[in-house]
Amino acid sequence: MHGLGADAHDFEPVIPILDFGPSRPVRYVFPNAPVRPVTLNGGMAMRAWYDLLSMDRNAPEDEAGIRDSAAGIEALIEREVARGIAAAQIVMAGFSQGGSMALFTALRYPQQLAGVLALSTYLPLAGAVFEERTDANAKLPIFMAHGDFDDIVPINFARNSRKRLTQLGHEVEWREYPMPHSVSPEELLHIKAFLDRVLD
């Protein structure tokens, strides 16, 4: 899932890099976030999974927007399951806001999933997630990665989220890279290795 202001095409270029070959067919689903006004960006309308009210992690969050987007993502998972893809073979992935949605949705999903890729992001509505997380995904493998020079989503947001997830018993593979708010070639190699492991 893409980040704030991007769209479903944002990560299509990584598909050839993550090529698993004919022995392991993989279906990629790139959804679009709805267009909505974003408070932090002066009310400008753009693709956003939820409204950003502030970058203060202690400030109120757009719970209604987060839950609405999560419901839409859950419907996409159900569509894939109806097509014959086992939920346990589905990895949820996202960058920035998309990564927040991947974490929020996967940890609360009622069927076991294969894993989560959470890139340059943080766990939103952490208190609600800890109350609503499911037994099915209590041991969900999580890959979290962040740039040391990220000036959009501070790396401490991610470090704090990783700490809380680890305390809950999640296996969190953590990576830091010398980069800004982006994805690096080295990171993509680590992502492929994670996917090879959780989809084995």
N, C-alpha and C positions, 0 to 999 in steps of 0.2 A: 504494500500500500504506500502511496506516494506521500510526500510531505506537503506542508502548507503552501498553497499557491501553485503547486505543480499539477500534473494530471496523470492519467493511467498509462500514458506512453513514456513516462519519465525513466522507468527502469527496463524497458524493452531491450536496450542495448546490452544488458548483462546476460541475456539468454545464451548467446554463443559461448560466453566465457564459462557458464555453468553447465555446459553440454555434458550430459551423462551417457550419450551414445545410445545405440539401438537396443542394448540389453536392458536399459531402464528408461522406458518412456515416461516423460514428465509433462504434466499439463500446467501451464502458468496462467493464473487468473489475475488480471490487473484491473481492479475496480476504480471508478472515479468517486471522489468525495463530492458531496453536494456543494453548490455555490451558496455562500452565506456571507453576511457582513462579519468582519473580524475586528473586534474592538481595539485590539493592540495595534492594528494597522489603520487606525483612524476611521473605522467603520467601512473600509473598502470591501466590496464584494469579491470573493475569490473562492476557489475550491478549498474547502477546509472540513476536516472530519468533525471539528467542534470549534466553538468560538474561543479565542484566547483573550482573557480579560486582563491578565497581567503575567509577567515573568517571575513574580514572587511566588514561590512554591507554597507559601502559607496563605495566599489569597484564595478566595472562592474560585472553583472551577465550574465549567459549563457542563454540569452533570447531565442535564436534559439532552444536550447535543451529543455528548459521549455515548449515552445509552441509546439514543436514536441511531447513531452510526453503527454501534455494536449490533443492534437488531438487524440492520441491513447486511452486515458482514456475516452474521449467523445464518441469514437466509441464503447467502452465497454458498456457505459450507453445506447447508442442507441440499442445495441444488446439485453440488458435486457428489454428495452421498447418494442422491437419487439416481445419478448417472452411473453408479457402480463403484465409486471411489470410496474405499474405507476411510472413515474419519482418522483412524490410526496411521494413515499414509498421507495426511495433510499437514503441511508446515505453514504456519501463518508468518508472514514477513512484512516488515514495514520500516520506513525511514522517517525519522523525526515524528511528526504527528501520526503518520501511518504506523510507526513502531509502537507508539503509545496505544493505538487502537488494537494492534496485534496482541500486545500483552494483556490489555483489559479484557478483550474478547476471549482469548484462548484460556486464560486462567479460570474463567467462569463457565466455560463451555461444558455441557453435560456428558459429552463423549470424549474418550481419550484421543488426543491429537499426537502427531509425531514430534512436534517441536515448535519453537518460536525463534525467529530472527528479529531482534530489536536493535535497530541501527541508529545511533546518534539521537537517543530518545530517553524517556523516563516512564515510570509507571504512574498513570493518572488515577485519581480517586482511590488512592492506596487503601484507605480504611474500608471502603466498600468492597474492594477486591478481596481483602483478607476475610471479610465476613461472608462473601458470596462464592469464593473459590470452591471448585468441585473436587471431590475425591478422585474422579476420573483423571484429572490433570494435576494431582498433588505432587507428582514427580516429573512434571513436564520438563524436558530438556530445553534450556534457553541459551541462545547465543546473543550476547550483548557486546556491542563495539562502539567506540566513540573516539573522536579526534581530540588530541591534547589542546589544540588551538581553536576549538569550536567557540565562536562568539555569538552563536544563535541559541543553542541549548547548552548551557554550561555543563562541563563534564561532571561536576559534583552532583547535578541532578541524577545522572545515570549511576554514579557510584553509590549514592544513597539508595536508589531503587535496587541495585544489585545486592546491597547489604541486607535489605529487608527481605528480598526474595530468597537469599541464601539462608537467612534465619528461619524461613518457613520450610526449609528442606529441599528447595529447588536446586537442581544441578545447573549452575550458571557458568558458561564458558565466557570469560571476560577478556576483551582485547582493547588495547589503546594504541592509537596510531598518531604519528606526527603530521596531523592534517587539520584543516578547518572543518566546517559543517558539510561534509561530503563523504564519498566512498572511495577507497583507494584500491589499487590493483592487489596489494598484499591482502587486504581485507577480503576481497572476492575469493582469493585462494583459500582463506580460512573458512569462509562461508561454504564453499564447495565441500571442504573436508567435513564440516559439521553436517551438511545435508547427506553426504555419503554415509555418515555414521547413523543418523537418526532414521534414514529411509532404508537401511540395510535389512 
